[in-house]
Amino acid sequence: MSNKEKYNQAFMETLEVSENELAGLTYTGIPAWDSVGHMALMAAVEDAFDIMMETDDIIDFSSYEKGMEILSKKYDVEF
């Protein structure tokens, strides 16, 4: 499974969205991505890539695209 597939899977399973809903998805943009959903998503992303994200990165993780940017720049995850 590619990193992009792992990333997408974390979103789809945690927030119960389909793959075609991911582009442009933002924090609080859907009811499932509230504060509780955000923490569940962060845990799923950390598990998928076997990383431990810094608090500032968890706070800055405000959209589907921003998450990929953070993971690429700070955690060496290639998409």
Secondary structure, DSSP 8 states (H G I E B T S, - for coil): --HHHHHHHHHHHHH---GGG-TT-BTTSSTTSSHHHHHHHHHHHHHHHT----HHHHHH--BHHHHHHHHHHHH----
